[in-house]
Amino acid sequence: MRAFLLLTMTALSLGPMLVCGSEKKKLQIGVKKRVDNCHMKSRNGDVLNMHYTGKLEDGTEFDSSIPRDRPFTFTLGSGQVIKGWDQGLLGMCEGEKRKLVIPAELGYGDRGAPPKIPGGATLIFEVELLSIERRSDL
């Protein structure tokens, strides 16, 4: 009986470690500035015009559209950007600001984007949606 109890206690104490180690990190989305009277939310197929700043977890900035004074434009959901952006920018309003914490699996993965983004890096983006261009449904 004692051996069974000891074995059970050991298994229970190790179980959480095994589960936590195999869990994938998830995309985190924080709204930094909400917009009142949002008339249109971003959806797949929309062309988005964004300002952004990207940083590593240690605070090192690897890219930003702000100093260039030129918004970044792309089609949401078309694979033109990393998966963390395609997922994290859905349902956003013009003028809204978000903070995205993107795990490597939804960013550049184990390969990274040398020389500025190492493999396995979690990416932190501050983004602002300047405008949405919606293509009318045909």
N, C-alpha and C positions, 0 to 999 in steps of 0.2 A: 504494500500500500504506500509506504514511504517513497519507494522508487517511482511509482506511478505519479505521485504528487510532485516529486522533484522534477520529473520529466515534463509534466504538464506546466509547471511554473516556468521552467526554462523555455519551453516552446512559446508560451504567452509573452515572455519578456523579449524574445528575439523576433517575434512576429511583426511588431511595428517597424523594426529596423529593416526587415526584408521588404515590407510594403513601401516604406518611404524611399528606399534606395531605387526602386524600380518605377516609381511614379514619375510621370512626365510633368514638367512645369507647364503652367497655363498662362495664356495671354492675360495681362491685367490692364484694365481700361479705367482711367480716372478722368472725370469731367472737371476741368479747371475753370471753365467759363461756360455757363449755360446761356441759351438764347431764349428770350421771351418771344412769343408769337412765331414759332418756327412753322413756316408754310410748306417747306419741302425738306425731307430728310434724304440723305444719300442712300443710294441703292446700287446694286451691281449694274454695270452698263453706263453709269453716270461718269462724265468727265469732271474730275475734281481739280481745283486750283488750290494748292496748299502752301503754307509756309511751315517749315519744320526745323528742328535742331535735334541731331542725333548724338547721344553720348553712350559711353561704356559705363559699366557699373561703378568704376572708380572715378567717374566724373570727366574723363577725357572726351572732349568733343571730337567727333570724327567727320561731321558734315553739317552744313546748315544752309538753307536757302536765303536766310535773312541778310547776311552781308552782301550777297550778290544782288539783293533787291529785285529778285526775279522768282516768282512763285514756281513751284514744281507742278506740272500738269500731267495727269495720267487717267486712264479709264479704270474705274474700280471694278474688281472682280475678274479682270482679264489676264491676270498673271504678269502684269508689267512691273509690279512691285513685290516685295516680300509678302509671304502669307500673313504675317502679323499685321501688316497695313491693310491688306484686302479684308481681313476680318475685323480689325480694330476701328476702321473708319466707317463701317456700316451704320446707318441710322443717325448720322451726324448732320447738324444744321449749319447753314452759312453763319459765320461769325463765332461758332463754337470752338473752344480750345480743349484739347484732351492731352493726357499723359498716357503713353503706351509703354508698358514694360513687356518686351517681347523675348520669350525664351529662344535659344539657338535653333530649336526645331522649326520655329516659325520665322526665323531670320535667315542667317547664312550658314547654319548647321556647323558641322565639325570642320569644314574647310575654311570658314570665315571669308573675308574679303580683304586679303592682304594688300597693302601693308598696314592699313589703319584698323581693321577689325579682325581680331584673332579668332581661330576656330573655337567653337563652343561658347561664344560670347552672348550674354544677355544684352539686349539693346534697349535703350531708354530714349523715347522720342517725345518731345513737346511739339504738338501739331496744332495748326489753326486752319480751319476750312474757310477760305476766302470766298469761293463761289462754286456753284454746281451748275454744270451744263447738262441738261437732260435731253437726251435724244428722244423725240416723240415716238411712241409705239406705232409701228406700221401695220 
